[in-house]
Amino acid sequence: MRLVFMGTPDFSVPVLDALVEAGHEIACVYCQPPRPAGRGKKDRPSPVQARAESLGLKVRHPERLKCAEEQEAFAALGAEAAVVVAYGLILPQPVLDAPARGCLNIHASLLPRWRGAAPIQRAVMEGDDRTGVCIMQMEAGLDTGPVLLRRETPIGAEETAGELHDRLSALGAEAVVDALSRLDMLVPEPQPEAGITYAGKIDKAEARIDWARPAEDVARQIRGLSPFPGAWTEAGGQRIKLLGARAVDRSGVPGTVLEGFTVACGSGAVEITRAQRAGKGAQDAGTFLLGMRLPEVLGA
């Protein structure tokens, strides 16, 4: 099938690879423009752009798609379908209408739960025991289109958003290749009205840990924000990111370090399994404690 691929971050790269491997013709790859990054703040291409160029594919990265010139250029590609995954721009109706067989979106949740920008993080932070990917026919609304295909997967008891991100990326790649191979046989299923939730963008204010909260909530916050932006607390005047955690049956004054890297919460306690100091790499808890002595109370 002649396709346009639209994606930007790491999550999208395995999908592009899977489409190429399946033998589809990629007429063009659309992604976000290069952005300043690194210490030198030089423009850096997105992961999708870098991968597409290494594959010898045509790449476009317009700032937006609202102008008639960009919409005409998109339509002129003559694509049978567009595959969209974490692209980062809203598609205007003329773009949605251009491919003969529409635009298919890979969304990393079991719609209608967790429509929106941060479905993976929200699923972990809210303690969902299952999630998955949906192949959805795109329409003008935010993740409101009918679903062609679903793939479910359990969320591990101590799985971080980063680990789940990688699994769902691979699952989405498999699912969209499957959907394209039998597009004529799939029946679009309208999303039910019941069960709609929205996964808003992660706000920086959500990353600071409040040790007065229950241990299960704190542990889910840590796992849901790992590796980025990383839940954090203060230890002896230093900000440290906490990247892995489990709730344990201990008690004490909230924020008190009980032993090792176990910290008391409003109810129960959290055992930290992975952490990171500013300017350092992430480390497992044992290695982290060799290089830093914790104060008696965190977050003070």
C-alpha positions as CSV (number, residue, x, y, z in Angstrom):
1,M,0.0,0.0,0.0
2,R,1.2,3.5,-0.7
3,L,1.3,5.3,2.6
4,V,2.2,8.6,4.3
5,F,3.7,8.1,7.7
6,M,3.3,10.8,10.4
7,G,5.2,10.6,13.7
8,T,7.9,12.3,15.7
9,P,9.3,10.7,18.9
10,D,11.0,7.4,19.7
11,F,7.6,5.8,20.2
12,S,6.9,6.2,16.5
13,V,10.2,4.7,15.1
14,P,9.3,1.0,15.5
15,V,6.1,1.6,13.6
16,L,7.9,3.1,10.7
17,D,10.3,0.2,10.7
18,A,7.5,-2.3,10.7
19,L,5.7,-0.6,7.8
20,V,8.9,-0.7,5.7
21,E,9.6,-4.3,6.6
22,A,6.0,-5.3,5.7
23,G,6.7,-4.0,2.2
24,H,4.5,-0.8,2.2
25,E,5.6,2.1,0.0
26,I,6.3,5.1,2.1
27,A,5.5,8.1,-0.1
28,C,6.7,10.6,2.5
29,V,7.4,10.8,6.2
30,Y,6.0,13.8,8.1
31,C,7.5,14.8,11.5
32,Q,8.0,17.8,13.7
33,P,10.8,20.2,12.7
34,P,14.2,19.9,14.2
35,R,14.4,21.5,17.7
36,P,17.3,23.0,19.7
37,A,18.7,20.4,22.0
38,G,21.9,19.5,24.0
39,R,24.3,21.9,25.6
40,G,24.9,23.8,22.3
41,K,21.2,24.2,21.6
42,K,21.7,23.2,18.0
43,D,18.8,22.0,16.0
44,R,18.4,18.3,16.3
45,P,16.2,16.2,14.0
46,S,13.5,14.1,15.7
47,P,14.0,10.4,16.1
48,V,11.6,9.7,13.2
49,Q,13.4,12.1,10.9
50,A,16.7,10.6,11.7
51,R,15.4,7.1,11.1
52,A,13.5,8.0,7.9
53,E,16.6,9.7,6.4
54,S,18.7,6.6,7.3
55,L,16.2,4.6,5.3
56,G,16.4,6.9,2.3
57,L,12.8,8.1,2.7
58,K,11.5,11.5,1.7
59,V,10.9,13.7,4.8
60,R,8.8,16.8,5.4
61,H,8.6,18.7,8.6
62,P,6.2,21.7,8.2
63,E,5.5,23.9,11.2
64,R,1.8,23.4,10.6
65,L,-0.6,22.0,8.1
66,K,-3.3,24.7,8.0
67,C,-2.1,26.5,4.8
68,A,-3.5,25.5,1.4
69,E,-0.1,25.0,0.0
70,E,0.8,22.3,2.6
71,Q,-2.5,20.6,2.2
72,E,-2.2,20.5,-1.6
73,A,1.4,19.0,-1.3
74,F,0.0,16.3,1.0
75,A,-2.8,15.4,-1.3
76,A,-0.4,15.3,-4.3
77,L,1.4,12.4,-2.7
78,G,-1.5,10.2,-3.8
79,A,-1.4,8.0,-0.6
80,E,-3.9,5.3,-0.1
81,A,-3.7,5.8,3.6
82,A,-1.8,7.8,6.3
83,V,-0.5,6.1,9.4
84,V,-0.3,8.6,12.3
85,V,1.4,7.9,15.7
86,A,2.5,10.6,18.1
87,Y,2.9,13.2,15.3
88,G,2.3,16.3,17.4
89,L,0.1,18.4,15.0
90,I,-3.6,18.4,14.6
91,L,-4.6,17.3,11.1
92,P,-7.0,19.7,9.4
93,Q,-10.0,18.2,7.6
94,P,-8.5,18.5,4.1
95,V,-5.5,16.4,5.3
96,L,-7.8,13.8,6.9
97,D,-9.8,13.6,3.7
98,A,-6.8,13.3,1.3
99,P,-5.8,9.6,1.5
100,A,-8.3,7.4,-0.3
101,R,-8.7,5.1,2.7
102,G,-8.3,7.6,5.4
103,C,-5.9,8.3,8.2
104,L,-5.2,5.6,10.8
105,N,-4.0,6.6,14.2
106,I,-2.2,4.3,16.7
107,H,-3.3,5.4,20.2
108,A,-1.6,4.0,23.3
109,S,-4.7,3.2,25.4
110,L,-7.9,1.2,25.3
111,L,-10.2,3.9,24.0
112,P,-12.3,5.7,25.2
113,R,-10.2,5.5,28.3
114,W,-7.3,8.0,28.2
115,R,-7.9,10.0,25.2
116,G,-5.3,12.8,24.9
117,A,-1.6,13.5,25.3
118,A,-0.3,11.3,28.1
119,P,-2.2,8.0,28.1
120,I,0.8,5.8,29.1
121,Q,1.8,7.9,32.1
122,R,-1.8,8.3,33.3
123,A,-2.6,4.6,33.1
124,V,0.4,3.9,35.4
125,M,-0.3,6.8,37.8
126,E,-4.0,5.8,38.2
127,G,-3.1,2.2,38.9
128,D,-4.8,0.6,35.8
129,D,-4.1,-3.1,35.6
130,R,-4.5,-3.3,31.8
131,T,-3.9,-1.0,28.8
132,G,-3.1,-1.5,25.1
133,V,-3.2,0.1,21.7
134,C,-6.1,1.0,19.4
135,I,-5.9,1.5,15.7
136,M,-8.4,4.2,15.1
137,Q,-9.9,5.9,12.1
138,M,-9.1,9.6,12.6
139,E,-11.7,12.3,12.6
140,A,-11.7,16.0,13.7
141,G,-12.3,15.3,17.4
142,L,-9.5,14.4,19.9
143,D,-9.1,10.6,19.7
144,T,-12.9,10.2,19.1
145,G,-12.8,8.2,15.9
146,P,-14.1,4.6,15.5
147,V,-11.7,1.8,16.5
148,L,-10.7,-0.8,13.9
149,L,-8.6,-3.0,16.0
150,R,-7.5,-3.4,19.7
151,R,-4.6,-5.1,21.4
152,E,-4.6,-5.4,25.2
153,T,-1.7,-6.1,27.6
154,P,-1.4,-6.2,31.4
155,I,0.5,-3.5,33.2
156,G,3.2,-5.1,35.5
157,A,2.9,-4.4,39.2
158,E,6.2,-2.5,39.2
159,E,6.4,-1.5,35.6
160,T,7.4,2.1,34.8
161,A,5.9,4.3,32.2
162,G,9.1,4.0,30.2
163,E,9.0,0.3,30.2
164,L,5.4,0.3,29.2
165,H,6.1,2.9,26.5
166,D,8.5,0.5,24.8
167,R,6.1,-2.5,24.9
168,L,3.2,-0.5,23.6
169,S,5.3,0.9,20.7
170,A,6.1,-2.6,19.6
171,L,2.5,-3.7,20.1
172,G,1.3,-0.7,18.0
173,A,3.7,-1.6,15.2
174,E,2.4,-5.2,15.1
175,A,-1.2,-4.0,15.3
176,V,-1.1,-1.5,12.5
177,V,0.6,-3.9,10.1
178,D,-2.1,-6.4,10.9
179,A,-4.9,-3.8,10.4
180,L,-3.5,-2.7,7.0
181,S,-3.2,-6.3,5.8
182,R,-7.0,-6.8,6.3
183,L,-8.4,-3.3,6.1
184,D,-11.3,-4.4,3.9
185,M,-12.5,-6.9,6.5
186,L,-12.3,-4.7,9.7
187,V,-15.5,-3.1,10.9
188,P,-15.1,0.3,12.5
189,E,-16.5,0.2,16.1
190,P,-17.8,3.6,17.4
191,Q,-16.4,4.4,20.8
192,P,-18.9,4.1,23.6
193,E,-19.9,7.2,25.5
194,A,-19.4,5.5,28.9
195,G,-15.9,5.3,30.3
196,I,-14.4,8.4,28.6
197,T,-11.4,9.8,30.4
198,Y,-8.7,12.3,29.3
199,A,-5.0,12.0,29.7
200,G,-3.9,15.6,30.1
201,K,-0.2,16.6,29.6
202,I,2.0,16.0,32.5
203,D,2.5,19.3,34.5
204,K,5.8,19.9,36.2
205,A,4.0,20.5,39.4
206,E,2.9,16.9,39.4
207,A,6.5,15.7,39.7
208,R,7.2,16.8,43.3
209,I,6.5,14.0,45.8
210,D,4.3,14.6,48.7
211,W,5.2,12.0,51.3
212,A,2.0,12.6,53.2
213,R,0.1,10.8,50.5
214,P,-0.6,7.0,50.7
215,A,2.3,4.8,49.7
216,E,0.5,3.2,46.8
217,D,-0.2,6.7,45.3
218,V,3.4,7.8,45.7
219,A,4.8,4.5,44.2
220,R,2.5,4.9,41.2
221,Q,3.5,8.6,40.8
222,I,7.2,7.5,40.7
223,R,6.6,4.8,38.2
224,G,4.3,6.8,36.1
225,L,6.7,9.7,35.7
226,S,9.7,7.5,35.1
227,P,12.0,8.2,33.2
228,F,10.5,11.6,32.2
229,P,10.0,14.1,33.7
230,G,10.9,12.0,36.8
231,A,9.2,12.4,40.2
232,W,11.5,14.2,42.6
233,T,12.2,15.0,46.2
234,E,14.9,16.9,48.1
235,A,17.6,15.2,50.1
236,G,20.0,17.4,52.0
237,G,19.4,20.4,49.7
238,Q,19.8,18.3,46.6
239,R,17.0,17.4,44.2
240,I,16.9,13.7,43.4
241,K,14.7,11.9,40.9
242,L,13.1,8.7,42.0
243,L,12.6,6.4,39.0
244,G,11.5,3.0,40.5
245,A,9.4,2.2,43.5
246,R,7.2,-0.3,45.3
247,A,4.8,0.1,48.2
248,V,5.7,-1.8,51.4
249,D,4.1,-2.5,54.7
250,R,6.0,-0.2,57.0
251,S,5.1,3.0,58.9
252,G,6.6,6.1,60.2
253,V,6.5,9.9,60.0
254,P,5.9,10.9,56.3
255,G,9.2,11.6,54.6
256,T,11.3,9.7,57.2
257,V,14.0,7.3,55.8
258,L,13.3,4.1,57.7
259,E,16.2,2.0,56.4
260,G,18.1,1.7,53.2
261,F,16.0,3.6,50.7
262,T,12.6,2.9,52.3
263,V,10.6,6.1,53.0
264,A,7.5,6.5,55.2
265,C,4.4,7.9,53.6
266,G,1.0,9.1,55.0
267,S,0.1,5.4,55.2
268,G,2.6,2.6,54.5
269,A,6.0,3.3,53.0
270,V,7.7,3.2,49.6
271,E,10.9,1.3,48.8
272,I,12.9,3.2,46.2
273,T,14.5,0.8,43.6
274,R,16.1,3.3,41.2
275,A,17.2,7.0,41.6
276,Q,19.2,9.7,39.9
277,R,21.2,12.7,41.2
278,A,21.5,15.9,39.1
279,G,24.3,15.5,36.6
280,K,24.5,11.7,37.1
281,G,23.1,8.7,35.4
282,A,20.2,6.7,36.8
283,Q,21.3,4.0,39.3
284,D,19.7,1.1,41.2
285,A,19.1,1.9,44.8
286,G,22.1,0.0,46.2
287,T,24.6,1.7,43.9
288,F,22.9,5.1,44.5
289,L,23.3,4.8,48.3
290,L,27.0,4.0,47.9
291,G,27.6,7.5,46.5
292,M,25.1,9.5,48.7
293,R,24.2,9.4,52.3
294,L,20.5,10.2,52.8
295,P,19.3,12.6,55.5
296,E,16.9,11.4,58.1
297,V,14.0,13.1,56.3
298,L,13.4,13.7,52.6
299,G,11.6,16.6,51.1
300,A,12.3,19.0,54.0
